[in-house]
Amino acid sequence: MTRVGQIRAAVGSGAEIGREPNGGLIVLPDITTMNHRDAIIELATRHRLPAMYPFRYFAVSGGLMSYGADLRDIFRRAAAYVDHILKGTSPGDLPVQAPTWFEVIMNLNAAKALGITMPPLLLARADEVIE
């Protein structure tokens, strides 16, 4: 496992990981990865690294695949929290909620660029397949 804290460090790490047999990349959800989404996707593609991303918009932007909480669902549920608070409920009285809906997005264009054939069973289980 290689931890990358800055995008400049990722360039060197990408080349290093790309030389490893069966190397890959798991991108964690944080502000750095979100702000540098396009650079990270380009880095993974350049070094032919299969990568798993935390949010749908990474796969839509050209990443191989994403698995993570459905942000639309989280925002919808947050609106219900705001509604309760505006109607007088104390925020401390509201229960803490964890995401309940997760989605898998597969990008076949990225798979083709990486020379990867996605298994049909995995494609069948995906919530969305980008072709």
C-alpha positions as CSV (number, residue, x, y, z in Angstrom):
1,M,0.0,0.0,0.0
2,T,1.3,3.4,-0.9
3,R,-0.2,6.5,0.7
4,V,-0.2,9.6,-1.3
5,G,-0.8,12.9,0.3
6,Q,-0.1,15.3,-2.5
7,I,-0.8,15.0,-6.2
8,R,2.9,15.5,-7.1
9,A,3.8,12.5,-5.0
10,A,1.1,10.5,-6.8
11,V,2.9,10.8,-10.1
12,G,5.9,9.0,-8.8
13,S,3.8,6.5,-6.9
14,G,1.7,5.8,-10.0
15,A,4.8,4.8,-12.0
16,E,6.0,2.6,-9.1
17,I,2.6,0.9,-8.7
18,G,2.3,0.4,-12.5
19,R,5.5,-1.7,-12.5
20,E,4.1,-4.1,-9.9
21,P,2.4,-7.2,-11.2
22,N,-1.4,-7.1,-10.5
23,G,-1.1,-3.5,-9.2
24,G,-4.1,-1.3,-8.8
25,L,-5.3,1.8,-7.2
26,I,-8.0,2.4,-4.5
27,V,-8.8,6.1,-4.3
28,L,-10.2,7.1,-0.9
29,P,-12.8,9.9,-0.5
30,D,-11.2,13.0,0.7
31,I,-10.9,16.6,-0.4
32,T,-7.5,16.1,-2.2
33,T,-8.8,13.2,-4.4
34,M,-12.0,15.1,-5.2
35,N,-10.2,18.3,-6.2
36,H,-7.7,16.4,-8.3
37,R,-10.1,13.9,-9.8
38,D,-9.1,14.4,-13.4
39,A,-5.4,14.2,-12.7
40,I,-5.8,11.0,-10.7
41,I,-7.9,9.4,-13.5
42,E,-5.3,10.5,-16.1
43,L,-2.5,9.1,-13.9
44,A,-4.2,5.7,-13.5
45,T,-4.8,5.5,-17.3
46,R,-1.3,6.5,-18.2
47,H,0.2,3.9,-16.0
48,R,-2.5,1.3,-16.9
49,L,-3.6,1.0,-13.3
50,P,-7.1,-0.4,-12.7
51,A,-8.6,1.9,-10.1
52,M,-11.6,1.8,-7.8
53,Y,-13.1,5.3,-7.0
54,P,-15.3,6.3,-4.1
55,F,-18.0,8.3,-6.0
56,R,-20.0,8.0,-9.2
57,Y,-18.6,11.2,-10.8
58,F,-15.1,9.6,-11.0
59,A,-16.4,6.8,-13.3
60,V,-18.4,9.3,-15.3
61,S,-15.2,11.4,-15.7
62,G,-13.3,8.4,-17.2
63,G,-12.4,6.3,-14.2
64,L,-12.7,2.5,-14.4
65,M,-15.3,1.9,-11.7
66,S,-16.7,3.4,-8.6
67,Y,-18.3,1.9,-5.5
68,G,-19.7,4.2,-2.9
69,A,-22.6,5.8,-1.2
70,D,-25.2,7.4,-3.5
71,L,-24.7,11.1,-2.8
72,R,-28.1,12.0,-4.2
73,D,-29.7,9.8,-1.5
74,I,-27.5,11.3,1.2
75,F,-28.5,14.8,0.1
76,R,-32.2,13.9,0.0
77,R,-32.0,12.5,3.6
78,A,-30.0,15.6,4.7
79,A,-32.9,17.8,3.4
80,A,-35.3,15.8,5.8
81,Y,-32.9,16.6,8.7
82,V,-33.0,20.3,7.8
83,D,-36.8,20.2,7.6
84,H,-37.0,18.7,11.1
85,I,-34.6,21.3,12.5
86,L,-36.5,24.2,10.9
87,K,-39.7,22.8,12.5
88,G,-38.1,23.0,15.9
89,T,-36.5,19.6,16.5
90,S,-33.2,19.9,18.3
91,P,-30.3,18.5,16.2
92,G,-29.2,16.5,19.2
93,D,-32.5,14.7,19.2
94,L,-32.1,13.5,15.6
95,P,-30.6,10.0,15.0
96,V,-27.2,9.7,13.3
97,Q,-27.7,8.0,10.0
98,A,-25.3,6.0,7.9
99,P,-25.6,5.6,4.1
100,T,-28.1,3.0,3.1
101,W,-27.8,3.0,-0.6
102,F,-24.5,2.2,-2.4
103,E,-23.9,2.1,-6.1
104,V,-21.5,0.4,-8.5
105,I,-20.7,2.2,-11.7
106,M,-18.6,0.5,-14.4
107,N,-16.9,2.4,-17.3
108,L,-16.4,0.1,-20.3
109,N,-14.5,2.8,-22.2
110,A,-11.9,3.0,-19.4
111,A,-11.8,-0.8,-19.2
112,K,-11.0,-1.0,-22.9
113,A,-8.3,1.6,-22.6
114,L,-6.7,-0.5,-19.8
115,G,-7.1,-3.7,-21.7
116,I,-9.5,-5.2,-19.1
117,T,-12.5,-7.3,-19.9
118,M,-15.1,-6.9,-17.3
119,P,-16.7,-10.2,-16.2
120,P,-20.4,-10.4,-17.3
121,L,-21.5,-11.1,-13.8
122,L,-19.9,-8.0,-12.5
123,L,-21.5,-6.0,-15.3
124,A,-24.9,-7.5,-14.5
125,R,-24.6,-6.4,-10.8
126,A,-23.6,-2.8,-11.7
127,D,-26.1,-0.1,-11.1
128,E,-24.9,1.7,-14.2
129,V,-22.6,0.7,-17.1
130,I,-21.0,3.5,-19.1
131,E,-20.3,2.5,-22.7
